[in-house]
Amino acid sequence: MTLFKLTHILSGDWLRRNSDFLVFPGYMALMAGLLYAFGIWDFSWLVITGVFIGIFASCFNKREKLMGPFLNLVGSAIFMVYFLSIGLYGMFLSQVFFASLALATLFSWHRRNPVTHKTLKPSFAPKSIIILLVLIFVTAGIVGYVMRGTIGLLDYAVMAGGITGQFLLMRKKIQVWPVWITCDILSVPMYAMTGSWLLVARCPAFMTINTTAFFRWRKLIKNDITPKTAD
């Protein structure tokens, strides 16, 4: 049985369907090595661990597995410690928000799993867009009130978008992926300004995962199948 499982894992079909679990961690390992070798990034076990956990969490979220929100929770806890240790208190508070929502997502997915395609709302109709904009506006208002004076405008926008995305992920709405892709784009200059170059290098990986996740979920909706039968 063990030999059979190993043969299955090494088969071309399995590797094709799960290549992101190998490609993106490999990419991050390469970028971490290059940045450290050229003296651009000071090695930190907290950062490298948080980055890899985030990559794996995104891959699991793409497949709607409970491991996704669990790893999101662990990753947020790690970055809470990291940002607190370097004095970025605004970013620390943002991770508190994310950890709380990741925990809520974990419980929500546990109750609603498995789900049918009907849960993955496909519509980008005016009503859906209006609801999404209202959600972003309300989230931005709450974040702005709680964290006033502790973060910059760009950090504020990324955090509001990230929290909105986490709400959408908790409800398994397909709109989560465009929201997070936008956050990934905005995160590049945000992390660059703080000199967090490994986090900058992480953004293209997240953008790619989130883009492929959007098309995967759209395919599930189009084919009228459940997530568990897609893999």
C-alpha positions in Angstrom: 0.0 0.0 0.0 2.8 2.4 0.9 4.5 1.7 -2.5 1.3 2.2 -4.3 0.8 5.6 -2.6 4.3 6.7 -3.4 3.8 5.6 -7.0 0.6 7.7 -7.1 2.3 10.7 -5.7 5.1 10.5 -8.2 2.8 10.1 -11.1 2.6 12.9 -13.7 -1.1 13.5 -13.1 -0.7 14.0 -9.3 2.3 16.3 -9.9 0.4 18.3 -12.4 -2.6 18.9 -10.1 -0.5 19.7 -7.1 2.5 21.4 -8.7 1.9 24.6 -6.8 2.9 22.8 -3.5 6.3 22.3 -5.1 6.8 25.3 -7.4 6.0 28.2 -5.1 7.9 27.0 -2.0 10.8 26.3 -4.4 10.6 29.8 -5.7 10.5 31.3 -2.2 13.5 29.2 -1.2 15.4 30.5 -4.2 14.5 34.1 -3.6 15.4 33.8 0.1 18.8 32.3 -0.8 19.5 35.0 -3.4 18.5 37.9 -1.1 20.5 36.5 1.8 23.6 35.8 -0.4 23.6 39.3 -1.8 23.1 40.9 1.6 19.7 42.3 0.7 17.8 40.5 3.4 18.9 39.6 7.0 17.9 36.0 7.7 15.1 35.6 10.1 13.5 32.2 11.1 10.3 34.0 11.9 10.0 35.6 8.5 11.0 32.5 6.5 8.7 30.3 8.5 5.8 32.7 8.1 6.4 33.1 4.4 6.3 29.3 3.7 3.3 28.8 5.9 1.5 31.5 4.0 2.4 29.9 0.7 1.0 26.5 1.8 -2.1 28.2 3.3 -2.9 29.8 0.0 -2.5 26.5 -1.9 -4.9 24.8 0.6 -7.4 27.7 0.5 -7.4 27.4 -3.3 -8.6 23.8 -2.8 -11.0 24.7 0.0 -9.2 22.5 2.6 -9.5 23.2 6.3 -5.7 23.2 6.5 -5.8 26.6 4.7 -7.5 28.7 7.4 -5.6 26.8 10.1 -2.2 27.7 8.5 -3.5 31.3 8.0 -4.0 31.4 11.8 -0.5 30.0 12.5 1.1 32.4 9.9 -0.7 35.4 11.5 0.6 34.4 14.9 4.1 34.2 13.6 4.0 37.6 12.0 2.4 39.1 15.1 5.6 38.1 17.0 7.8 39.3 14.2 6.2 42.7 13.7 6.0 43.3 17.5 9.7 42.4 17.8 10.8 45.1 15.2 8.4 47.7 16.5 5.9 47.8 13.6 2.9 48.0 15.9 0.4 48.9 13.1 1.3 45.7 11.2 1.2 43.8 14.5 -2.4 44.9 15.0 -3.3 44.0 11.4 -2.1 40.4 12.1 -4.4 40.4 15.2 -7.3 41.1 12.9 -6.2 38.5 10.4 -5.7 35.8 13.1 -9.2 36.5 14.5 -10.7 36.1 11.1 -8.7 33.1 10.2 -10.0 31.4 13.4 -13.6 32.4 12.4 -13.0 31.0 8.9 -11.7 27.7 10.4 -14.9 27.2 12.3 -17.1 28.4 9.5 -15.5 26.0 7.0 -15.6 23.1 9.5 -19.4 23.6 9.7 -20.0 24.1 6.0 -17.6 21.5 4.6 -18.1 19.9 2.1 -20.0 22.5 0.1 -21.5 22.6 -3.3 -20.8 25.0 -6.1 -23.8 27.0 -5.0 -21.8 28.4 -2.0 -19.2 29.7 -4.4 -21.1 32.8 -5.6 -20.1 33.3 -9.2 -21.9 36.5 -10.0 -20.2 39.9 -10.6 -23.6 41.4 -11.2 -24.2 45.0 -10.0 -25.8 43.8 -6.8 -22.7 41.7 -5.9 -20.3 44.5 -6.7 -22.4 47.0 -4.6 -22.4 44.6 -1.7 -18.6 44.1 -2.1 -17.9 47.8 -2.2 -20.1 48.4 0.9 -18.2 45.6 2.7 -14.8 47.2 1.8 -16.1 50.7 2.9 -17.4 49.4 6.2 -14.2 47.4 6.8 -12.0 50.4 5.9 -14.0 52.6 8.3 -13.6 50.1 11.2 -9.9 49.7 10.5 -9.3 53.4 10.2 -11.1 54.1 13.5 -9.3 51.3 15.5 -5.8 51.9 14.0 -5.9 55.7 13.5 -2.4 57.1 13.5 -0.6 53.8 13.7 -0.3 52.9 9.9 0.1 54.8 6.7 -2.4 55.2 3.9 -1.0 52.3 1.8 -0.8 50.0 4.8 -4.4 51.0 5.6 -5.6 50.2 2.1 -3.9 46.8 2.1 -5.2 45.9 5.5 -8.8 46.9 4.7 -8.6 44.9 1.5 -7.1 41.9 3.3 -9.7 41.9 6.0 -12.5 42.2 3.4 -10.9 39.3 1.5 -10.8 37.2 4.7 -14.5 37.8 5.2 -15.2 36.7 1.6 -13.0 33.6 2.1 -14.9 32.7 5.2 -18.1 32.8 3.2 -16.4 31.1 0.2 -17.2 33.8 -2.3 -15.2 33.8 -5.5 -14.8 37.6 -5.3 -12.1 37.0 -2.6 -9.5 36.3 -5.3 -9.7 39.6 -7.2 -9.7 41.5 -3.8 -6.5 39.6 -2.7 -4.8 40.0 -6.1 -5.3 43.8 -5.7 -3.9 43.6 -2.1 -0.9 41.7 -3.5 -0.1 44.4 -6.0 -0.4 47.2 -3.4 1.8 45.1 -1.0 4.8 45.4 -3.3 5.5 49.1 -2.6 4.2 48.8 1.0 6.8 46.1 1.9 9.5 47.8 -0.3 9.2 51.0 1.8 10.0 49.0 5.0 12.8 47.1 3.4 11.0 43.7 3.8 12.4 42.4 0.5 11.5 38.7 1.1 7.9 39.8 1.6 8.1 41.8 -1.6 9.4 38.6 -3.4 6.4 36.7 -1.9 3.9 38.9 -3.7 4.3 37.5 -7.2 3.8 34.0 -5.8 0.6 35.0 -4.1 -0.6 36.8 -7.2 -0.1 33.7 -9.2 -1.8 31.4 -6.7 -4.8 33.7 -6.3 -5.2 34.1 -10.0 -5.2 30.3 -10.6 -7.5 29.9 -7.6 -10.0 32.3 -9.2 -10.1 30.3 -12.4 -10.3 27.0 -10.5 -13.3 28.2 -8.5 -14.9 29.6 -11.7 -14.5 26.2 -13.3 -16.1 24.5 -10.3 -19.1 26.8 -10.7 -19.3 26.4 -14.4 -19.1 22.6 -14.2 -21.6 22.4 -11.4 -19.5 20.1 -9.3 -18.4 20.0 -5.7 -14.8 20.9 -4.7 -14.0 17.4 -3.4 -14.7 15.9 -6.8 -12.5 18.3 -8.7 -9.1 17.0 -7.4 
